[in-house]
């Protein structure tokens, strides 16, 4: 048993439980075990991004800052492997005729996808920055490995 949990159990015994002790124990229960975005309930392993995808992120620190802000606004994207799968599926839909095999062709196809999203107004605003949806998701991945 976690030492902090024992303290909370002592604060809130079965005979008398103050409102403060109840709220503290509820808050502790909600936050226990949540350390990083990439370690969600159904995703126990750490976030590992394919090398070719990592090459598309120019500045890891800046991307991670924007990625954290994006994750705060879009909590449904806190699953690393789902994000990678979504990016790859979107890329494959765009390039259905030509399936990119090499890293260089994948990167070029991803850059074209981002351009197309800007052209078709498929963008999100993150802390004042206008980003394409795929670009924001890439930055969210950068936040998960940071």
One Martini backbone bead per residue (centre of mass of N, CA, C, O) as a GRO file, in nm:
protein
  146
    1UNK     BB    1   0.098   0.034   0.020
    2UNK     BB    2   0.068   0.359   0.003
    3UNK     BB    3   0.160   0.595   0.225
    4UNK     BB    4  -0.051   0.818   0.149
    5UNK     BB    5  -0.297   0.630   0.177
    6UNK     BB    6  -0.279   0.571   0.479
    7UNK     BB    7  -0.329   0.860   0.567
    8UNK     BB    8  -0.613   0.883   0.442
    9UNK     BB    9  -0.738   0.651   0.606
   10UNK     BB   10  -0.693   0.791   0.881
   11UNK     BB   11  -0.862   1.050   0.817
   12UNK     BB   12  -1.092   0.830   0.697
   13UNK     BB   13  -1.283   0.682   0.884
   14UNK     BB   14  -1.581   0.513   0.957
   15UNK     BB   15  -1.698   0.713   1.176
   16UNK     BB   16  -1.530   0.977   1.063
   17UNK     BB   17  -1.585   1.202   0.779
   18UNK     BB   18  -1.465   1.452   0.638
   19UNK     BB   19  -1.480   1.650   0.373
   20UNK     BB   20  -1.176   1.688   0.330
   21UNK     BB   21  -1.098   1.388   0.337
   22UNK     BB   22  -1.275   1.299   0.105
   23UNK     BB   23  -1.154   1.488  -0.114
   24UNK     BB   24  -0.864   1.389  -0.089
   25UNK     BB   25  -0.922   1.090  -0.160
   26UNK     BB   26  -1.049   1.147  -0.436
   27UNK     BB   27  -0.807   1.294  -0.561
   28UNK     BB   28  -0.606   1.066  -0.523
   29UNK     BB   29  -0.760   0.854  -0.692
   30UNK     BB   30  -0.749   1.016  -0.965
   31UNK     BB   31  -0.415   1.065  -0.967
   32UNK     BB   32  -0.332   0.786  -0.944
   33UNK     BB   33  -0.101   0.679  -1.197
   34UNK     BB   34  -0.067   0.969  -1.335
   35UNK     BB   35   0.214   1.086  -1.524
   36UNK     BB   36   0.161   1.048  -1.838
   37UNK     BB   37   0.014   1.064  -2.143
   38UNK     BB   38   0.126   0.779  -2.256
   39UNK     BB   39   0.002   0.646  -1.970
   40UNK     BB   40  -0.261   0.509  -2.016
   41UNK     BB   41  -0.476   0.266  -1.937
   42UNK     BB   42  -0.448   0.115  -2.246
   43UNK     BB   43  -0.116   0.215  -2.227
   44UNK     BB   44   0.169   0.085  -2.083
   45UNK     BB   45   0.359   0.169  -2.292
   46UNK     BB   46   0.580   0.350  -2.431
   47UNK     BB   47   0.662   0.598  -2.648
   48UNK     BB   48   0.720   0.503  -2.999
   49UNK     BB   49   0.869   0.657  -3.264
   50UNK     BB   50   0.927   0.663  -3.569
   51UNK     BB   51   1.199   0.777  -3.727
   52UNK     BB   52   1.064   0.927  -3.970
   53UNK     BB   53   0.872   1.095  -3.784
   54UNK     BB   54   1.092   1.238  -3.611
   55UNK     BB   55   1.224   1.400  -3.856
   56UNK     BB   56   0.968   1.610  -3.881
   57UNK     BB   57   1.079   1.734  -3.607
   58UNK     BB   58   1.271   2.004  -3.553
   59UNK     BB   59   1.174   2.096  -3.245
   60UNK     BB   60   1.120   1.930  -2.964
   61UNK     BB   61   1.059   2.147  -2.746
   62UNK     BB   62   0.853   2.319  -2.900
   63UNK     BB   63   0.668   2.087  -2.977
   64UNK     BB   64   0.603   1.997  -2.686
   65UNK     BB   65   0.461   2.252  -2.594
   66UNK     BB   66   0.236   2.240  -2.809
   67UNK     BB   67   0.149   1.947  -2.745
   68UNK     BB   68   0.046   1.997  -2.457
   69UNK     BB   69  -0.171   2.201  -2.536
   70UNK     BB   70  -0.323   2.008  -2.724
   71UNK     BB   71  -0.384   1.787  -2.508
   72UNK     BB   72  -0.553   1.971  -2.325
   73UNK     BB   73  -0.773   2.023  -2.562
   74UNK     BB   74  -0.721   1.695  -2.659
   75UNK     BB   75  -0.762   1.413  -2.475
   76UNK     BB   76  -0.814   1.188  -2.705
   77UNK     BB   77  -0.480   1.217  -2.790
   78UNK     BB   78  -0.318   1.039  -2.545
   79UNK     BB   79  -0.247   0.808  -2.765
   80UNK     BB   80   0.018   0.714  -2.927
   81UNK     BB   81  -0.065   0.472  -3.120
   82UNK     BB   82  -0.316   0.612  -3.234
   83UNK     BB   83  -0.173   0.855  -3.358
   84UNK     BB   84   0.011   0.704  -3.550
   85UNK     BB   85  -0.213   0.556  -3.699
   86UNK     BB   86  -0.365   0.809  -3.795
   87UNK     BB   87  -0.137   0.933  -3.960
   88UNK     BB   88  -0.092   0.688  -4.149
   89UNK     BB   89  -0.383   0.676  -4.262
   90UNK     BB   90  -0.389   0.961  -4.378
   91UNK     BB   91  -0.148   0.918  -4.564
   92UNK     BB   92  -0.270   0.677  -4.726
   93UNK     BB   93  -0.519   0.829  -4.835
   94UNK     BB   94  -0.361   1.043  -4.994
   95UNK     BB   95  -0.149   0.795  -5.102
   96UNK     BB   96  -0.293   0.549  -5.255
   97UNK     BB   97  -0.133   0.520  -5.525
   98UNK     BB   98   0.130   0.594  -5.349
   99UNK     BB   99   0.339   0.390  -5.166
  100UNK     BB  100   0.546   0.471  -4.928
  101UNK     BB  101   0.874   0.335  -4.842
  102UNK     BB  102   1.056   0.550  -4.784
  103UNK     BB  103   1.147   0.797  -4.577
  104UNK     BB  104   1.155   1.029  -4.783
  105UNK     BB  105   0.868   0.977  -4.902
  106UNK     BB  106   0.714   1.005  -4.636
  107UNK     BB  107   0.799   1.293  -4.569
  108UNK     BB  108   0.690   1.421  -4.827
  109UNK     BB  109   0.396   1.329  -4.782
  110UNK     BB  110   0.358   1.475  -4.511
  111UNK     BB  111   0.411   1.762  -4.613
  112UNK     BB  112   0.175   1.755  -4.815
  113UNK     BB  113  -0.048   1.709  -4.608
  114UNK     BB  114  -0.009   1.974  -4.456
  115UNK     BB  115  -0.061   2.159  -4.695
  116UNK     BB  116  -0.350   2.054  -4.756
  117UNK     BB  117  -0.471   2.136  -4.483
  118UNK     BB  118  -0.432   2.436  -4.523
  119UNK     BB  119  -0.597   2.460  -4.789
  120UNK     BB  120  -0.863   2.311  -4.634
  121UNK     BB  121  -0.889   2.414  -4.334
  122UNK     BB  122  -0.726   2.188  -4.143
  123UNK     BB  123  -0.732   2.340  -3.840
  124UNK     BB  124  -0.565   2.457  -3.538
  125UNK     BB  125  -0.563   2.617  -3.222
  126UNK     BB  126  -0.245   2.683  -3.044
  127UNK     BB  127  -0.164   2.928  -2.858
  128UNK     BB  128  -0.203   3.108  -3.144
  129UNK     BB  129  -0.148   2.874  -3.328
  130UNK     BB  130  -0.155   2.763  -3.664
  131UNK     BB  131  -0.242   2.425  -3.727
  132UNK     BB  132  -0.234   2.140  -3.845
  133UNK     BB  133  -0.356   1.846  -3.750
  134UNK     BB  134  -0.098   1.678  -3.798
  135UNK     BB  135   0.101   1.871  -3.664
  136UNK     BB  136  -0.028   1.859  -3.381
  137UNK     BB  137   0.011   1.551  -3.349
  138UNK     BB  138   0.317   1.553  -3.366
  139UNK     BB  139   0.353   1.733  -3.114
  140UNK     BB  140   0.220   1.535  -2.922
  141UNK     BB  141   0.437   1.319  -2.958
  142UNK     BB  142   0.669   1.493  -2.851
  143UNK     BB  143   0.545   1.515  -2.562
  144UNK     BB  144   0.551   1.201  -2.498
  145UNK     BB  145   0.885   1.181  -2.527
  146UNK     BB  146   0.991   1.423  -2.333
   0.00000   0.00000   0.00000
